[in-house]
Amino acid sequence: MSEHPPAQSVAALGEQGLLSRLSGILSRHTGGLPLGTGDDCAITPAATPGNRLVWTLDTMVEGTHFRFWPGTHAGDLGRKLAATNLSDLASKGAAPRFALVSLGLPGDADVALVEAFYAGLDEELTAAGAILLGGDTVRAPQWCLSLTVVGELGEGLPIAARHAARPGDGVFVTGTLGDSAAGLAVLEGGGSGHEFLVDRHLRPTARLAEGRALVASIDRLAMMDLSDGLACDGARLATASGVRVVLDGRLVPLSPALTEWAAAVGRDPRELALHGGEDYELLLCAPLSEPQVRALLAERGIATLITRIGTIEAGEPGLFLRSDGGDDRKLEAKGFEHFT
Amino acid sequence: MSEHPPAQSVAALGEQGLLSRLSGILSRHTGGLPLGTGDDCAITPAATPGNRLVWTLDTMVEGTHFRFWPGTHAGDLGRKLAATNLSDLASKGAAPRFALVSLGLPGDADVALVEAFYAGLDEELTAAGAILLGGDTVRAPQWCLSLTVVGELGEGLPIAARHAARPGDGVFVTGTLGDSAAGLAVLEGGGSGHEFLVDRHLRPTARLAEGRALVASIDRLAMMDLSDGLACDGARLATASGVRVVLDGRLVPLSPALTEWAAAVGRDPRELALHGGEDYELLLCAPLSEPQVRALLAERGIATLITRIGTIEAGEPGLFLRSDGGDDRKLEAKGFEHFT
């Protein structure tokens, strides 16, 4: 990966050497804690009384979840690991507080790459208001990265569970869908250009402000983040709530970049928007109209696109695509299956 | 691993199938939470006001940290992953509350083994008062297991940091040392018998009650758990506190099982007690005598052996072994180095 050999490997630097490099990154934020990095545990102040704690964990394994593409910046890998977790907290409207990372590394991993990864991870977490407390660093046959992030959910705020959708709710998504899958296709094809799409794949953004604003201003809502594709994740929400999620495919928001790229390569952009993963946009179900939801965000100074793409109906649980003629077609998930 | 082929692989069962099996184990304890398993996040009640939060994470990679020995029970692997984390919390006197697990599995992993692992993990955490909230399950080339456990430390209790040792303190350890390393040697040699030693390696016990009792009854103390061997971990404490940890090697507590086995195979049991890892006993420094520390535990109904093995002195930081003649020999750590 390094363009500047000779690189120093973590095996050559040794565990203590690596830890002291990484603790330099950590200690900028952990210094004020009751017990910071370098002990058996980190100890943080008490949580805000009454605030519930919100827990999430995501793992990324080299070869399964990511590859070191030519030109990949390891900092982006750290930022993405943070963003995938923060996106989960965003979907419950939680405020990120603390994080722990597990870093499995091959002995020949380049120390500069590991430091860049760690700095990117720390940067993204810090920007979201969370403190990286440390974790564990071990030898593994490939990069194996796992992040735990814990946030707080203010007293009295609703729990935006997947099971909270009800018939009559509008179905909304933030941003545009399919961009990340297109960006991955660009990378896999060895293509250049299409920076917007590649950027959406390598540097996703957790919709933290949007999630918090929605939870703070809607009494009952169901929300989740879209990590495995709208069809797959929407079906999960349908099952959890015991409802039909009925989408109007024409309303699914597409970026101009996706539309242009898809036309050039002969792909169907709506197929990517329905089945492509890693968008990290929010899927929201609430008893509100599109203008109402847009107004809620605008009132809080949030300009992020939010689009109504369907309706929750009673009936056999599942995700359905309504055709122009009014017929519903059940969408089978083609999302990410980790074990095949 | 399975003695009852044909085994079902996680690839054949599929991710959703595996998750629904595992969620059956989780849901026995997560049902009463504001948001249990199966959503983007788990949400738990507010922490006790004033209680600080205590964070730890440990990772175990197949081939680096463990092997599937003939006769290994996957439940023991889960229990050990829990115990290594709980041992960290024990060293700060924290009460375990919640845990998240990252489960990287090869596609051909036996579902029965995964379930046994998960059940063992859940069982050990439950026994310690912690609730396993879920986590992430992904495909990886080998078993790659990471556990985060968060506990609470009561308001007003001291922080038993590694850096809190002071000249004049007594140095104490719980239990006996070297048993786990001997147990590993038995396993590696393909030997049978020596159940006590093997058990100490495969099924370590976190000293939770001991840690909590010590933190609750001593105003200032330094404490850590012994995971990489007394020499290695003691040197870390010495460095963190800026003190000399001076040990009397004759006082290091040895089990009869270790002494017997070592004599039979011609090993030095004290060498194993000083340099063997994974004992998960507590190393304590406090301004107390051995009878005082024993009385503190006895008053709380704790019968665990605790032994004074040395003294904290001022001077060049390091771990020293005092000879009969009064000369000090600096011990170089031979503990576990993860990257070589």
Interface residues (C-beta under 8 A of the other chain):
Chain A: V10 A11 L13 G14 E15 L18 P34 L35 G38 D39 D40 C41 A42 I43 T44 P45 A46 A47 T48 P49 G50 N51 R52 L53 V54 W55 T56 L57 D58 T59 M60 V61 G63 T64 H65 S87 D88 L89 S91 K92 A94 F98 L100 V101 S102 G104 L105 G107 L133 G134 G135 D136 T137 V138 R139 A140 P141 Q142 C144 S146 T148 V150 G151 L153 E155 I159 A161 R162 H163 M224 D225 A240 E337 H338 F339 T340
Chain B: V10 A11 L13 G14 E15 L18 P34 L35 G38 D39 D40 C41 A42 I43 T44 P45 A46 A47 T48 P49 G50 N51 R52 L53 V54 W55 T56 L57 D58 T59 M60 V61 G63 T64 H65 S87 D88 L89 S91 K92 A94 F98 L100 V101 S102 G104 L105 G107 L133 G134 G135 D136 T137 V138 R139 A140 P141 Q142 C144 S146 T148 V150 G151 L153 E155 I159 A161 R162 H163 M224 D225 A240 E337 H338 F339 T340
